[in-house]
Amino acid sequence: MAEALGGRARRMWQDASVSAVVAGAIAVVVSFAGPLTIVVQAAHAGDLDEAQLSSWIWAIALGSGVTGFVLSLRYRVPVVAAWSTPGAALLVTQLDDIPYATAIGAYLAAAALTVLVGVTGWFDALMRRIPGAVVSAVLAGILLRFGLDAFRALESGPAVAGVMIAGYVVCQRVAPRYAIAAPLAAAVAMAGATGTLSLGGTRLSLAAPVFTMPAWPGEALVSLTLPLFLVTMSAQNAPGVGALREAGYEVPSGQLVRDTGVASAVFAPFGAHAINLGAITAAICAGPDAHEDRGRRYVAGLSCGVFYVVVGLFGATVAGLFAALPQDLISAAAGVALLGALGGSMSAAFDDVDSRTPAIVAFLTTASGLTLWGLGAALWGLVFGMACRAVLTKPERNGNSDMDSSSPDLKGRRQ
């Protein structure tokens, strides 16, 4: 055993490279620069205290880091785990109505569904059979408010919001990889220059995990569990597997999804809403910039995991830093960080003419914030969109149903 471990350690050292370590570090910066502001917004919506927010950051960072490190080492593939950004966006609209303990129960239920589809091998089949346009429309409806809030922030905080938005546009032209991190740094500097940045209460300290006993009220579970599960599967895990396969890695998608579900369940009582496969961050670590030799890029996944763990251990400090930022900056950063996801979701939702009506129904229902019988808008967006699709889809002459693989949506999802 010791000899085998020693051999593996020597192999890792031989495969290590500066470029791979830097790629892992950049992936962590991308994960925190923007997406974490959405977690902060969700915590504010749920009236969580600083200790609970610190525990949430600790849980998602440690969960992502440990999961990515273990999977990268096991499969010798640059597997990057992350937390669900669209899931956090969903929580911004839900945590003001759902008690935190009930949300924890919903996290555990969503994790159980994730493990189920991973263990049974249903993941690929599920992604093929769910109407892609409807799910994308629901995700777009969730993300819409963040884009609107980013531009509304120009009214009350034109300096910081203007720097964030303008910087994003410029960086998309000259340095796309830093299109979130660089404008965020510039906006923080602007906040400091205008006196709206308050770092007086920030201190370097380790995070203290806060365990929350889950509660299980049925309505809230249904309202949050299914949308959280579906947006994480469709917007995170599916693109994450796709990014690895596009880079030339044949990965066991079911096992990867299963393991992220297990990690989600372990860290859920401490605040982690969903641990999943990274998509954009996976592309960073799996691309040629990490290393020209595909067989040595797994080191980027390992380094990403280590950096995640280090940041997570100081979750209290990270929470304090975000608490020092003005609300206008947080709104602008969150909106800008989700612009790419919003554009991609809207494109996927409305690209197919035959699915456009169900998609617009799902999009508007979700964006409206509708609540019926205690169930939230994201769930009703799925229900109404799929019902509309079922009514409008003509059955195939050979008897195949709307859920058959001949559906235009499903063909698009395979490509």
Sine and cosine of phi, psi and omega as CSV:
sin_phi,cos_phi,sin_psi,cos_psi,sin_omega,cos_omega
0.00,0.00,-0.78,0.62,0.00,-1.00
-0.88,0.48,-0.62,0.79,0.00,-1.00
-0.92,0.40,-0.63,0.78,0.01,-1.00
-0.91,0.40,-0.68,0.73,0.03,-1.00
-0.89,0.45,-0.65,0.76,0.02,-1.00
-0.90,0.44,-0.65,0.76,0.04,-1.00
-0.90,0.43,-0.64,0.77,0.02,-1.00
-0.92,0.40,-0.65,0.76,0.01,-1.00
-0.90,0.44,-0.66,0.75,0.02,-1.00
-0.90,0.44,-0.63,0.77,0.01,-1.00
-0.90,0.43,-0.66,0.75,0.04,-1.00
-0.88,0.48,-0.68,0.74,-0.01,-1.00
-0.90,0.43,-0.63,0.78,0.02,-1.00
-0.93,0.37,-0.57,0.82,-0.02,-1.00
-0.99,0.16,-0.28,0.96,-0.07,-1.00
-0.91,0.42,0.54,-0.84,0.05,-1.00
-0.49,-0.87,0.42,-0.91,0.02,-1.00
-0.88,0.48,-0.66,0.75,-0.05,-1.00
-0.89,0.46,-0.62,0.78,0.01,-1.00
-0.93,0.37,-0.67,0.74,0.02,-1.00
-0.90,0.43,-0.67,0.75,0.03,-1.00
-0.90,0.43,-0.65,0.76,0.03,-1.00
-0.87,0.50,-0.67,0.74,0.05,-1.00
-0.89,0.45,-0.64,0.77,0.02,-1.00
-0.91,0.41,-0.67,0.74,0.02,-1.00
-0.89,0.45,-0.64,0.77,0.02,-1.00
-0.87,0.50,-0.64,0.77,0.02,-1.00
-0.93,0.37,-0.66,0.75,0.03,-1.00
-0.87,0.49,-0.70,0.71,0.02,-1.00
-0.88,0.48,-0.63,0.78,-0.02,-1.00
-0.91,0.41,-0.61,0.79,-0.07,-1.00
-1.00,-0.01,-0.48,0.88,-0.07,-1.00
-0.99,0.14,1.00,0.06,0.00,-1.00
0.85,-0.52,-0.92,0.38,-0.01,-1.00
-0.84,0.55,-0.54,0.84,-0.01,-1.00
-0.93,0.37,-0.44,0.90,0.05,-1.00
-0.89,0.45,-0.47,0.88,0.03,-1.00
-0.95,0.32,-0.63,0.77,0.09,-1.00
-0.87,0.49,-0.66,0.75,0.02,-1.00
-0.88,0.47,-0.68,0.73,0.04,-1.00
-0.88,0.47,-0.66,0.75,0.03,-1.00
-0.90,0.45,-0.64,0.76,0.03,-1.00
-0.89,0.45,-0.64,0.77,0.05,-1.00
-0.91,0.42,-0.65,0.76,0.01,-1.00
-0.88,0.47,-0.57,0.82,-0.01,-1.00
-1.00,-0.02,0.11,0.99,-0.01,-1.00
0.82,0.57,0.63,0.78,0.04,-1.00
-0.98,0.22,0.56,-0.83,0.03,-1.00
-0.99,0.11,0.06,-1.00,-0.08,-1.00
-0.90,0.44,-0.57,0.82,0.01,-1.00
-0.91,0.40,-0.65,0.76,0.02,-1.00
-0.93,0.37,-0.64,0.77,0.05,-1.00
-0.91,0.42,-0.68,0.74,0.04,-1.00
-0.87,0.49,-0.66,0.75,0.03,-1.00
-0.91,0.40,-0.63,0.78,0.03,-1.00
-0.87,0.49,-0.74,0.68,0.02,-1.00
-0.89,0.45,-0.68,0.73,0.05,-1.00
-0.84,0.54,-0.70,0.71,-0.09,-1.00
-0.93,0.37,-0.73,0.69,-0.05,-1.00
-0.95,0.31,-0.56,0.83,0.00,-1.00
-0.96,0.29,-0.74,0.67,0.03,-1.00
-0.91,0.42,-0.68,0.73,0.01,-1.00
-0.87,0.50,-0.70,0.72,0.02,-1.00
-0.92,0.39,-0.68,0.73,-0.06,-1.00
-0.91,0.42,-0.76,0.65,-0.02,-1.00
-0.90,0.43,-0.69,0.73,-0.01,-1.00
-0.89,0.46,-0.76,0.65,0.00,-1.00
-0.89,0.46,-0.65,0.76,-0.01,-1.00
-0.90,0.44,-0.75,0.67,-0.04,-1.00
-0.90,0.45,-0.71,0.71,-0.04,-1.00
-0.94,0.35,-0.60,0.80,0.04,-1.00
-0.90,0.44,-0.65,0.76,-0.01,-1.00
-0.94,0.33,-0.64,0.77,-0.04,-1.00
-0.92,0.39,-0.71,0.71,-0.11,-0.99
-0.98,-0.20,-0.07,1.00,-0.04,-1.00
0.80,0.60,0.70,0.72,0.02,-1.00
-0.73,-0.69,0.61,-0.80,-0.01,-1.00
-0.96,0.29,0.96,0.29,0.02,-1.00
-0.99,0.15,0.84,-0.54,0.04,-1.00
-0.93,-0.37,0.86,-0.50,0.10,-1.00
-1.00,-0.09,0.41,-0.91,-0.02,-1.00
-0.43,-0.90,0.02,-1.00,0.11,-0.99
-0.98,-0.18,0.37,-0.93,-0.09,-1.00
-0.97,0.25,0.95,-0.31,0.05,-1.00
-0.92,0.39,-0.74,0.67,0.06,-1.00
-0.90,0.44,-0.50,0.87,0.08,-1.00
-0.90,0.43,-0.66,0.75,0.06,-1.00
-0.90,0.43,-0.62,0.78,0.05,-1.00
-0.88,0.47,-0.64,0.77,0.06,-1.00
-0.87,0.50,-0.63,0.78,-0.04,-1.00
-0.93,0.37,-0.46,0.89,0.05,-1.00
-0.85,0.52,-0.58,0.82,-0.02,-1.00
-1.00,0.02,-0.16,0.99,-0.12,-0.99
-0.92,-0.38,-0.56,0.83,-0.15,-0.99
-0.94,0.35,-0.26,0.96,0.07,-1.00
-0.97,0.25,-0.29,0.96,0.01,-1.00
-0.94,-0.34,-0.35,0.94,-0.07,-1.00
-0.94,-0.33,0.80,-0.60,0.06,-1.00
-0.84,0.54,0.54,-0.84,-0.09,-1.00
-0.86,0.51,-0.66,0.75,0.00,-1.00
-0.89,0.45,-0.57,0.82,0.05,-1.00
-0.94,0.34,-0.61,0.79,0.07,-1.00
-0.87,0.49,-0.64,0.77,0.05,-1.00
-0.87,0.49,-0.66,0.75,0.06,-1.00
-0.88,0.48,-0.63,0.78,0.04,-1.00
-0.92,0.40,-0.61,0.79,0.06,-1.00
-0.86,0.51,-0.70,0.71,-0.02,-1.00
-0.91,0.41,-0.64,0.77,0.02,-1.00
-0.91,0.42,-0.67,0.74,0.04,-1.00
-0.90,0.43,-0.62,0.79,0.06,-1.00
-0.89,0.46,-0.65,0.76,0.02,-1.00
-0.89,0.46,-0.66,0.75,0.06,-1.00
-0.89,0.45,-0.63,0.78,0.01,-1.00
-0.89,0.45,-0.72,0.69,0.04,-1.00
-0.87,0.48,-0.66,0.75,-0.03,-1.00
-0.86,0.50,-0.76,0.65,-0.04,-1.00
-0.94,0.34,-0.43,0.90,0.06,-1.00
-0.97,0.26,-0.71,0.71,-0.05,-1.00
-0.93,0.38,-0.65,0.76,-0.08,-1.00
-0.99,0.16,-0.21,0.98,-0.07,-1.00
0.98,0.19,0.28,0.96,-0.03,-1.00
-0.99,0.13,-0.10,0.99,-0.15,-0.99
-0.84,0.54,-0.83,0.56,-0.03,-1.00
-0.88,0.47,-0.65,0.76,0.01,-1.00
-0.91,0.42,-0.64,0.77,0.00,-1.00
-0.90,0.44,-0.69,0.72,0.00,-1.00
-0.91,0.41,-0.48,0.88,0.05,-1.00
-0.97,0.24,-0.54,0.84,-0.17,-0.99
-1.00,-0.06,-0.38,0.93,0.07,-1.00
-0.95,0.32,0.75,-0.66,0.03,-1.00
-0.85,0.53,0.95,-0.32,-0.11,-0.99
-0.88,0.47,-0.64,0.77,-0.03,-1.00
-0.90,0.44,-0.62,0.79,-0.02,-1.00
-0.93,0.36,-0.71,0.71,0.02,-1.00
-0.89,0.45,-0.67,0.75,0.03,-1.00
-0.89,0.45,-0.61,0.79,0.02,-1.00
-0.92,0.39,-0.64,0.77,0.06,-1.00
-0.89,0.46,-0.69,0.72,0.03,-1.00
-0.89,0.46,-0.67,0.74,0.04,-1.00
-0.88,0.47,-0.62,0.78,0.04,-1.00
-0.91,0.42,-0.59,0.81,0.06,-1.00
-0.92,0.40,-0.66,0.75,-0.12,-0.99
-0.99,0.14,-0.29,0.96,-0.09,-1.00
-0.83,0.56,-0.70,0.71,-0.07,-1.00
-0.88,0.47,-0.50,0.87,0.00,-1.00
-0.94,0.34,-0.65,0.76,0.08,-1.00
-0.90,0.44,-0.66,0.75,0.03,-1.00
-0.91,0.42,-0.67,0.75,-0.01,-1.00
-0.90,0.43,-0.54,0.84,0.02,-1.00
-0.88,0.48,-0.65,0.76,-0.01,-1.00
-0.99,0.13,-0.47,0.88,0.11,-0.99
-0.91,0.42,-0.49,0.87,0.01,-1.00
-0.89,0.45,-0.32,0.95,0.05,-1.00
-0.91,0.43,-0.41,0.91,0.01,-1.00
-0.94,0.35,-0.77,0.63,-0.09,-1.00
-1.00,-0.04,-0.40,0.92,0.00,-1.00
-0.68,-0.73,0.90,0.44,-0.11,-0.99
-0.87,0.49,-0.51,0.86,-0.06,-1.00
-0.94,0.35,-0.84,0.54,-0.07,-1.00
-0.94,0.34,-0.67,0.75,0.00,-1.00
-0.92,0.39,-0.63,0.78,0.01,-1.00
-0.90,0.44,-0.66,0.75,0.04,-1.00
-0.90,0.43,-0.66,0.75,-0.03,-1.00
-0.90,0.43,-0.74,0.67,-0.06,-1.00
-0.95,0.32,-0.73,0.68,0.00,-1.00
-0.90,0.44,-0.65,0.76,0.01,-1.00
-0.89,0.46,-0.61,0.79,0.02,-1.00
-0.89,0.46,-0.71,0.70,-0.02,-1.00
-0.89,0.45,-0.71,0.70,-0.02,-1.00
-0.90,0.44,-0.70,0.71,-0.02,-1.00
-0.92,0.39,-0.49,0.87,0.09,-1.00
-0.87,0.50,-0.47,0.88,0.02,-1.00
-1.00,0.09,-0.70,0.71,-0.18,-0.98
-0.98,-0.22,-0.48,0.88,-0.04,-1.00
-0.46,-0.89,0.96,0.28,-0.10,-1.00
-0.84,0.55,-0.54,0.84,-0.03,-1.00
-0.89,0.46,-0.48,0.88,-0.06,-1.00
-0.95,-0.30,0.38,0.92,-0.10,-0.99
-0.93,0.38,-0.26,0.97,0.09,-1.00
-0.97,-0.26,-0.75,0.67,-0.10,-0.99
-0.90,0.44,-0.73,0.69,-0.05,-1.00
-0.91,0.42,-0.75,0.66,0.06,-1.00
-0.89,0.46,-0.56,0.83,0.03,-1.00
-0.91,0.42,-0.68,0.73,0.05,-1.00
-0.88,0.47,-0.67,0.75,0.01,-1.00
-0.91,0.40,-0.63,0.78,0.01,-1.00
-0.93,0.38,-0.61,0.79,0.07,-1.00
-0.89,0.45,-0.67,0.74,0.05,-1.00
-0.88,0.47,-0.64,0.77,0.04,-1.00
-0.91,0.42,-0.64,0.77,0.05,-1.00
-0.88,0.47,-0.64,0.77,0.06,-1.00
-0.90,0.43,-0.64,0.77,-0.03,-1.00
-0.93,0.36,-0.52,0.85,-0.02,-1.00
-1.00,-0.05,0.02,1.00,0.08,-1.00
0.98,0.17,0.26,0.96,0.00,-1.00
-0.99,-0.16,0.02,1.00,0.03,-1.00
-0.99,-0.15,0.82,-0.58,-0.06,-1.00
-0.85,-0.52,0.98,-0.18,-0.03,-1.00
-0.98,-0.19,0.15,0.99,-0.09,-1.00
-0.87,0.49,-0.58,0.82,-0.06,-1.00
-1.00,-0.04,0.04,1.00,-0.04,-1.00
-0.99,0.17,0.72,-0.69,-0.01,-1.00
-0.61,-0.79,0.45,-0.89,0.03,-1.00
-0.99,0.12,0.91,-0.41,-0.03,-1.00
-0.42,-0.91,0.45,-0.89,0.02,-1.00
-0.98,0.22,0.51,-0.86,0.03,-1.00
-0.97,0.24,0.54,-0.84,0.08,-1.00
-0.90,-0.43,0.94,-0.34,-0.02,-1.00
-0.85,0.52,0.68,-0.74,0.01,-1.00
-0.91,-0.41,0.91,-0.42,0.00,-1.00
-0.99,0.11,0.75,-0.67,0.05,-1.00
-0.87,-0.49,0.84,-0.54,0.03,-1.00
-0.94,0.34,0.83,-0.56,-0.04,-1.00
-0.94,0.35,0.52,-0.85,0.12,-0.99
-0.91,-0.42,0.32,-0.95,-0.18,-0.98
-0.75,-0.67,0.63,0.78,0.08,-1.00
-0.87,0.49,0.74,-0.67,-0.17,-0.99
-0.89,0.46,-0.72,0.69,-0.08,-1.00
-0.87,0.49,-0.75,0.66,-0.04,-1.00
-0.91,0.42,-0.59,0.81,0.02,-1.00
-0.88,0.47,-0.72,0.69,0.00,-1.00
-0.91,0.42,-0.66,0.75,-0.06,-1.00
-0.90,0.44,-0.54,0.84,-0.08,-1.00
-0.96,-0.26,-0.63,0.77,-0.13,-0.99
-0.87,0.49,-0.80,0.60,-0.08,-1.00
-0.90,0.43,-0.75,0.66,0.05,-1.00
-0.88,0.48,-0.65,0.76,0.01,-1.00
-0.88,0.47,-0.70,0.72,0.02,-1.00
-0.88,0.47,-0.73,0.68,-0.10,-1.00
-0.94,0.34,-0.69,0.72,-0.01,-1.00
-0.93,0.37,-0.53,0.85,0.04,-1.00
-0.94,0.34,-0.67,0.74,0.03,-1.00
-0.90,0.44,-0.75,0.66,-0.15,-0.99
-0.99,0.16,-0.57,0.83,-0.09,-1.00
-0.99,-0.16,-0.19,0.98,-0.03,-1.00
-0.82,-0.57,-0.88,0.48,-0.10,-0.99
-0.92,0.38,-0.70,0.71,0.00,-1.00
-0.89,0.46,-0.76,0.65,0.06,-1.00
-0.91,0.42,-0.51,0.86,0.03,-1.00
-0.90,0.44,-0.72,0.70,0.08,-1.00
-0.89,0.45,-0.66,0.75,0.01,-1.00
-0.88,0.47,-0.63,0.78,0.01,-1.00
-0.90,0.44,-0.64,0.77,0.02,-1.00
-0.93,0.36,-0.67,0.74,0.01,-1.00
-0.93,0.38,-0.59,0.81,0.04,-1.00
-0.90,0.43,-0.52,0.85,0.03,-1.00
-0.98,0.19,-0.03,1.00,0.07,-1.00
0.99,-0.17,0.24,0.97,-0.02,-1.00
-0.98,-0.22,0.82,-0.57,0.10,-1.00
-1.00,0.02,0.97,-0.25,-0.10,-0.99
-0.92,-0.38,0.55,-0.84,0.06,-1.00
-0.98,0.20,1.00,-0.02,-0.15,-0.99
-0.85,0.53,-0.66,0.75,-0.02,-1.00
-0.88,0.48,-0.67,0.74,-0.01,-1.00
-0.93,0.36,-0.62,0.79,0.04,-1.00
-0.90,0.44,-0.71,0.70,0.01,-1.00
-0.90,0.44,-0.67,0.74,0.04,-1.00
-0.84,0.55,-0.72,0.69,-0.07,-1.00
-0.93,0.37,-0.56,0.83,0.08,-1.00
-0.92,0.38,-0.56,0.83,0.06,-1.00
-0.91,0.42,-0.65,0.76,0.05,-1.00
-0.89,0.46,-0.70,0.71,0.02,-1.00
-0.88,0.47,-0.65,0.76,0.03,-1.00
-0.86,0.51,-0.69,0.72,-0.01,-1.00
-0.91,0.42,-0.64,0.77,-0.02,-1.00
-0.90,0.43,-0.67,0.74,-0.11,-0.99
-0.99,-0.10,-0.12,0.99,-0.02,-1.00
-0.85,0.53,-0.71,0.71,-0.02,-1.00
-0.89,0.46,-0.25,0.97,0.03,-1.00
-0.99,-0.17,0.06,1.00,0.11,-0.99
0.87,-0.49,-0.21,0.98,-0.05,-1.00
-0.93,0.36,0.89,-0.46,-0.06,-1.00
-0.98,0.19,-0.53,0.85,0.05,-1.00
-0.15,-0.99,0.80,-0.61,0.16,-0.99
-0.98,-0.21,0.76,-0.65,-0.08,-1.00
-0.55,-0.84,-0.01,-1.00,0.07,-1.00
-0.97,0.23,0.67,-0.74,0.07,-1.00
-0.97,0.25,0.45,-0.89,0.02,-1.00
-0.94,-0.35,-0.93,0.37,0.03,-1.00
-0.89,0.46,-0.70,0.72,-0.01,-1.00
-0.91,0.42,-0.54,0.84,0.07,-1.00
-0.91,0.42,-0.63,0.78,0.02,-1.00
-0.90,0.44,-0.57,0.82,0.03,-1.00
-0.91,0.42,-0.72,0.69,-0.08,-1.00
-0.98,0.18,-0.39,0.92,-0.05,-1.00
-0.99,-0.11,-0.08,1.00,-0.04,-1.00
-1.00,0.09,0.15,-0.99,-0.04,-1.00
-0.91,0.43,-0.35,0.94,0.04,-1.00
-0.91,0.41,-0.45,0.89,0.03,-1.00
-0.94,0.34,-0.68,0.74,0.10,-0.99
-0.12,-0.99,0.59,-0.81,-0.01,-1.00
-0.93,0.37,-0.42,0.91,0.03,-1.00
-1.00,-0.02,0.92,-0.39,-0.04,-1.00
-0.85,0.53,-0.54,0.84,-0.03,-1.00
-0.94,0.33,-0.21,0.98,0.00,-1.00
-0.95,-0.32,0.06,1.00,-0.03,-1.00
-0.97,0.24,-0.25,0.97,0.02,-1.00
-0.87,0.50,-0.38,0.92,0.05,-1.00
-0.88,0.47,-0.52,0.86,0.06,-1.00
-0.90,0.44,-0.63,0.77,0.08,-1.00
-0.91,0.42,-0.63,0.78,0.04,-1.00
-0.91,0.42,-0.72,0.69,-0.03,-1.00
-0.92,0.39,-0.60,0.80,0.07,-1.00
-0.86,0.50,-0.69,0.72,0.02,-1.00
-0.88,0.48,-0.67,0.74,0.01,-1.00
-0.90,0.44,-0.71,0.71,0.00,-1.00
-0.90,0.44,-0.62,0.78,0.06,-1.00
-0.84,0.54,-0.74,0.67,-0.04,-1.00
-0.89,0.47,-0.68,0.73,0.00,-1.00
-0.87,0.49,-0.73,0.69,0.01,-1.00
-0.90,0.44,-0.66,0.75,-0.02,-1.00
-0.89,0.46,-0.58,0.81,0.01,-1.00
-0.88,0.47,-0.45,0.89,0.02,-1.00
-0.96,-0.26,0.62,0.78,-0.03,-1.00
-0.86,0.52,-0.54,0.84,0.01,-1.00
-0.91,0.42,-0.65,0.76,0.03,-1.00
-0.92,0.39,-0.67,0.74,0.03,-1.00
-0.88,0.48,-0.69,0.72,0.03,-1.00
-0.88,0.48,-0.65,0.76,0.02,-1.00
-0.90,0.44,-0.63,0.78,0.02,-1.00
-0.90,0.44,-0.67,0.74,0.00,-1.00
-0.95,0.31,-0.50,0.87,0.07,-1.00
-0.92,0.40,-0.42,0.91,-0.01,-1.00
-0.98,0.19,-0.25,0.97,-0.04,-1.00
-0.98,0.18,0.60,-0.80,0.07,-1.00
-0.92,0.40,0.50,-0.87,-0.06,-1.00
-0.87,0.49,-0.57,0.82,0.01,-1.00
-0.88,0.47,-0.62,0.79,0.01,-1.00
-0.93,0.37,-0.66,0.75,0.01,-1.00
-0.89,0.46,-0.69,0.73,0.01,-1.00
-0.89,0.45,-0.69,0.72,-0.01,-1.00
-0.92,0.40,-0.68,0.73,-0.02,-1.00
-0.91,0.42,-0.68,0.73,0.01,-1.00
-0.89,0.45,-0.70,0.71,0.00,-1.00
-0.90,0.44,-0.70,0.72,0.00,-1.00
-0.91,0.42,-0.64,0.77,-0.01,-1.00
-0.89,0.46,-0.42,0.91,-0.05,-1.00
-0.97,-0.23,0.03,1.00,-0.02,-1.00
-0.88,0.48,-0.68,0.73,0.01,-1.00
-0.88,0.47,-0.70,0.72,0.02,-1.00
-0.91,0.42,-0.63,0.77,0.01,-1.00
-0.90,0.43,-0.71,0.70,0.01,-1.00
-0.89,0.45,-0.68,0.74,0.02,-1.00
-0.90,0.44,-0.65,0.76,0.00,-1.00
-0.92,0.40,-0.68,0.74,0.00,-1.00
-0.92,0.39,-0.62,0.78,0.04,-1.00
-0.89,0.45,-0.72,0.70,0.00,-1.00
-0.92,0.40,-0.53,0.85,-0.05,-1.00
-0.96,0.29,-0.65,0.76,-0.18,-0.98
-0.93,-0.36,0.13,0.99,-0.03,-1.00
-0.95,0.32,-0.62,0.79,-0.03,-1.00
-1.00,0.03,0.89,-0.46,-0.05,-1.00
-0.86,0.52,-0.64,0.77,-0.06,-1.00
-0.92,0.40,-0.42,0.91,-0.03,-1.00
-0.97,-0.23,0.13,0.99,-0.15,-0.99
-0.93,0.38,-0.65,0.76,-0.01,-1.00
-0.91,0.42,-0.77,0.64,0.08,-1.00
-0.85,0.53,-0.59,0.80,-0.02,-1.00
-0.92,0.39,-0.69,0.73,-0.01,-1.00
-0.93,0.38,-0.57,0.82,0.07,-1.00
-0.89,0.45,-0.73,0.68,0.01,-1.00
-0.90,0.44,-0.66,0.75,-0.03,-1.00
-0.89,0.45,-0.77,0.64,-0.05,-1.00
-0.93,0.37,-0.61,0.80,0.04,-1.00
-0.87,0.49,-0.73,0.69,-0.02,-1.00
-0.92,0.38,-0.70,0.71,-0.03,-1.00
-0.92,0.39,-0.42,0.91,-0.05,-1.00
-0.94,0.34,-0.38,0.92,-0.07,-1.00
0.98,0.20,0.31,0.95,-0.03,-1.00
-0.82,0.58,0.69,-0.72,0.12,-0.99
-0.77,-0.64,0.84,-0.55,0.05,-1.00
-0.77,-0.64,0.77,-0.64,0.03,-1.00
0.80,0.60,0.57,0.82,0.04,-1.00
0.98,0.18,0.04,1.00,-0.01,-1.00
-0.98,-0.19,0.68,-0.74,-0.15,-0.99
-0.99,0.16,0.13,-0.99,-0.13,-0.99
-0.91,0.41,-0.58,0.81,-0.04,-1.00
-0.88,0.47,-0.66,0.76,0.02,-1.00
-0.92,0.40,-0.69,0.72,0.00,-1.00
-0.92,0.39,-0.53,0.85,0.09,-1.00
-0.87,0.49,-0.69,0.73,0.06,-1.00
-0.89,0.45,-0.73,0.69,-0.06,-1.00
-0.89,0.45,-0.78,0.62,-0.06,-1.00
-0.92,0.38,-0.64,0.77,0.00,-1.00
-0.90,0.43,-0.70,0.71,-0.01,-1.00
-0.94,0.34,-0.58,0.81,0.05,-1.00
-0.90,0.43,-0.69,0.73,0.03,-1.00
-0.89,0.46,-0.66,0.75,0.02,-1.00
-0.89,0.45,-0.67,0.75,0.00,-1.00
-0.89,0.46,-0.62,0.79,-0.01,-1.00
-0.94,0.34,-0.64,0.77,-0.14,-0.99
-1.00,0.05,-0.32,0.95,-0.06,-1.00
-0.99,0.17,0.80,-0.60,0.02,-1.00
-0.99,0.13,0.70,-0.72,0.03,-1.00
-0.91,0.41,0.56,-0.83,0.04,-1.00
-0.94,0.33,0.48,-0.88,-0.02,-1.00
-0.89,0.45,-0.48,0.88,-0.02,-1.00
-1.00,0.10,0.10,1.00,0.09,-1.00
1.00,-0.06,-0.04,1.00,0.02,-1.00
-0.92,0.39,0.59,-0.81,-0.04,-1.00
-1.00,0.06,0.03,-1.00,0.04,-1.00
-0.88,0.48,-0.41,0.91,-0.04,-1.00
-1.00,0.02,0.07,1.00,-0.02,-1.00
-0.95,0.32,0.37,-0.93,-0.06,-1.00
-0.94,0.34,-0.09,1.00,0.05,-1.00
-0.99,0.16,-0.13,0.99,0.01,-1.00
-0.85,0.53,0.67,-0.75,0.01,-1.00
-0.85,0.53,-0.63,0.78,0.00,-1.00
-0.87,0.50,-0.68,0.73,-0.12,-0.99
-0.96,0.30,-0.56,0.83,0.08,-1.00
-0.88,0.48,-0.66,0.75,0.01,-1.00
-0.91,0.42,-0.56,0.83,-0.03,-1.00
-0.95,0.31,-0.42,0.91,0.00,-1.00
-0.97,0.24,-0.43,0.90,-0.12,-0.99
-0.96,0.30,0.00,0.00,0.00,0.00
